[in-house]
Amino acid sequence: MMQGQQMSEEQLTQSVSPNITELAKPFEPTKIMVGSKEVSVNTEIEQKVWNALRECYDPEIPVNIVDLGLVYDMKVDDSIDGEANAFIKMTLTAPGCGMGPWIAADVKRKASLVHGIKNVLVDLVFEPSWNTSMMSEASKLMLNMV
């Protein structure tokens, strides 16, 4: 295009977003791995919360808490548009972990950053006890446990 020429609206749309139909696709329920178990993800906001939780780490372990299998359950109540509540049930690698409050606060903070999430409740539990069989295969490989 020569200097001074303007793009048509169609050309502009295509240059900014050539796959605009991809963006408009509705969310399709899927399954993801949470540690060693497969979990159903039924809404886009659930997917976003899981992605946010994958950004949380135990500072002593270079693997995220989802792949470690520390998140036992995560539910989102999105019955009120724009004011969804996330309920996260998780554990620690050991009940006496001194970083527990820090990890739980990080989980709450990162889940709260998801657009549409209004409140986050993190329930720290120790039953069942966490063990290495709850880890994803990828996390075991990263930690040389295979």
Summary of the structure (lengths in Angstrom):
residues: 146
radius of gyration: 19.8
end to end distance: 56.2
largest distance: 67.8
contacts: 370
relative contact order: 0.16
helix: 33%
strand: 23%
